[in-house]
């Protein structure tokens, strides 16, 4: 049932938000020269997939988790995109393709070994990663791997269609701040 909702909502999101995506892409060309950011992340069953986002950091920024990146790496446009969560819109493509769900544990990098170990022990990788979830609305980022893995497991164990829509609504109205940056 949730997969069907993911498909419908991501399709409608792309259909109605394409003007925003186009404008951000054009502005992003002038901001960094490369508005789209694609990075390999850990997916369901620990299989890799290419996460698509709007670029919010300069091109020279190393491939590290957001909480390990330096605040000066974020571009002026990136500050706005992160605050408004518009940087996540291209992930609707990942949802439509079946790489992600709208709600699930945020996909991490393969170099986040402690988080992978904690999530693996709790079976978190048995579900699709998500654009948002309980950890995001509670402001829990990847800098606290044990807390994050436990929160992800709690979300997975209690996820219903109603709770799914609750997390989407809470994210849309501004609950949570996303991954922290130094």
PyMOL commands that set and color helices and strands:
alter all, ss='L'
color gray80, all
select helices_A, chain A and resi 2-31+44-46+66-68+71-73+76-84+86-88+91-97+113-122+124-126+134-137+145-158+161-172
alter helices_A, ss='H'
color red, helices_A
select strands_A, chain A and resi 36-42+48-54+100-103+129-132
alter strands_A, ss='S'
color yellow, strands_A
deselect
rebuild
show_as cartoon
